[in-house]
């Protein structure tokens, strides 16, 4: 096996991050291997979204290192990180509401080779058929579920090697949550896409993920396979049964 195949695609090594004087991440260590779905679960305010944003350098890690495919990206500008093959569907979707669905997708493809645009467009329309019907409609007029589909589709138009998804199920009805998670599974199983998923919906996230981490007050407190974490009593009490 080659050294490239053996090493993780993403390594987060002792990362701490702050918002002003408030410490949001505390010595976080985690890895994501090629072809994996890895999830980070935790309560609201635990630092999950901060971790995802820190990977893209906003905020910058105050200490520690972030290594993608063997390259230290800790100090890189966000656009250079994106050029390496990372794409994000952020918390709150953050689509361009005044732009049409098609224009949003074109924005997502800005860093990709134009040669693949039509094929990539067909791919996201197959994954999310409603977007093809809505392609001339302004993003801000879509339903919450459709906006989430658009946010993921826009990220996929960048042809990423590593897809970061921040709270893709937030505020969605159960049927739409299942549809979103089915698409994530399909992308991973059929295309081998590596996915890092931040989620409050611990049950769905851990059922989907190969491995998971639990973040509490900015610090990783547990890790293991999705099945192992689902079976842990403290995880079930805190995240699956309404406990604290």
Residue pairs with C-beta under 8 A, 6 or more apart in sequence:
4 69
4 70
5 34
7 70
8 31
8 32
8 33
8 34
9 32
9 33
9 34
9 68
9 69
9 161
9 162
9 194
10 31
10 32
10 55
10 66
10 67
10 68
10 162
10 194
10 196
11 31
11 65
11 66
11 67
11 68
12 28
12 29
12 30
12 31
12 51
12 55
12 64
12 65
12 66
13 29
13 64
13 65
13 66
13 67
14 27
14 28
14 29
14 63
14 64
14 65
15 25
15 27
15 28
15 29
15 51
15 54
15 61
15 63
15 64
15 65
15 66
16 23
16 25
16 26
16 27
16 28
16 61
16 62
16 63
16 64
17 23
17 24
17 25
17 50
17 51
17 54
17 59
17 60
17 61
17 62
18 24
18 59
18 62
19 50
19 59
23 218
24 47
24 50
24 59
24 218
25 47
25 50
25 51
25 54
25 61
25 218
25 219
26 217
26 218
26 219
27 64
27 219
28 47
28 51
28 64
28 215
28 218
28 219
28 220
29 220
30 38
30 40
30 213
30 220
30 223
31 38
32 38
32 162
32 194
32 196
33 194
34 192
34 194
35 188
35 192
35 194
36 188
36 194
36 195
36 209
36 210
36 211
37 184
37 185
37 188
37 194
37 195
37 197
37 208
37 209
37 210
38 195
38 196
38 197
38 209
38 210
38 211
38 212
38 213
39 196
39 197
39 198
39 199
39 205
39 206
39 208
39 209
39 211
39 212
39 213
39 226
40 48
40 51
40 196
40 197
40 198
40 199
40 212
40 213
40 214
40 215
41 48
41 199
41 200
41 202
41 205
41 206
41 212
41 213
41 214
41 215
41 229
41 235
41 239
42 48
42 200
42 214
42 215
42 216
43 200
43 216
43 238
43 239
44 200
46 215
46 216
46 217
46 218
47 215
47 217
47 218
48 166
48 198
48 199
48 215
49 91
49 166
49 167
49 198
50 59
50 218
51 198
51 215
52 88
52 90
52 91
52 164
52 166
52 196
52 198
53 59
53 90
54 60
54 61
54 66
55 66
55 73
55 81
55 86
55 164
55 196
56 78
56 81
56 82
56 86
56 88
57 73
57 74
57 75
57 76
57 77
57 78
57 81
58 78
60 74
60 75
61 74
64 74
65 72
65 74
66 72
66 73
66 74
67 73
68 81
68 84
68 86
68 162
69 84
69 85
69 161
71 84
73 80
73 81
73 84
79 111
82 111
82 158
83 111
84 161
85 159
85 160
85 161
85 162
86 160
86 161
86 162
86 164
87 108
87 155
87 156
87 158
87 160
87 162
87 163
87 164
88 155
88 163
88 164
88 165
88 166
89 148
89 151
89 152
89 154
89 155
89 163
89 164
89 165
89 166
89 168
90 151
90 166
91 166
91 167
91 170
91 198
92 167
92 170
93 147
93 148
93 150
93 151
94 151
95 104
95 139
95 140
95 142
95 147
95 150
95 151
95 154
96 103
96 104
96 107
96 139
97 138
97 139
97 140
98 138
98 139
98 140
99 107
99 138
99 139
100 135
100 136
100 137
100 138
100 139
101 131
101 134
101 135
101 136
101 137
101 139
101 142
101 150
102 135
102 136
104 139
104 150
104 154
105 121
105 124
105 131
105 135
105 150
105 153
105 154
105 157
106 157
107 154
108 153
108 154
108 155
108 156
108 157
108 158
109 117
109 120
109 157
109 158
110 158
111 158
112 120
112 157
112 158
112 159
113 159
116 159
117 157
120 156
120 157
120 159
121 157
123 156
124 131
124 153
124 156
124 157
125 131
125 132
127 153
127 156
127 183
127 186
127 187
128 149
128 150
128 152
128 153
128 183
130 146
130 149
131 146
131 149
131 150
131 153
134 142
134 146
139 147
139 150
142 150
144 171
144 172
145 172
145 173
145 176
145 179
145 180
148 168
148 172
148 176
148 180
149 180
151 168
152 165
152 168
152 180
152 183
155 163
155 164
155 165
156 163
156 187
160 193
161 193
161 194
162 194
162 195
162 196
163 187
163 193
163 194
163 195
163 196
164 195
164 196
164 198
165 184
165 195
165 196
165 197
165 198
166 198
167 198
167 199
167 200
168 180
168 181
168 184
168 197
168 199
169 177
169 180
169 181
169 199
169 200
169 201
169 204
170 200
172 180
177 201
177 204
178 204
181 204
181 208
184 195
184 197
184 208
185 208
187 193
187 195
188 194
188 195
197 205
197 208
197 209
199 205
202 235
202 239
202 240
203 230
203 239
203 240
205 212
205 226
206 212
206 226
206 227
206 229
206 230
206 235
207 226
207 230
208 226
209 226
210 225
210 226
211 223
211 224
211 225
211 226
212 223
212 224
212 225
212 226
212 229
213 220
213 222
213 223
214 220
214 221
214 222
214 223
214 229
214 235
215 221
222 229
222 232
222 234
222 235
223 229
224 232
229 235
230 236
230 240
236 243
237 243
237 244
238 244
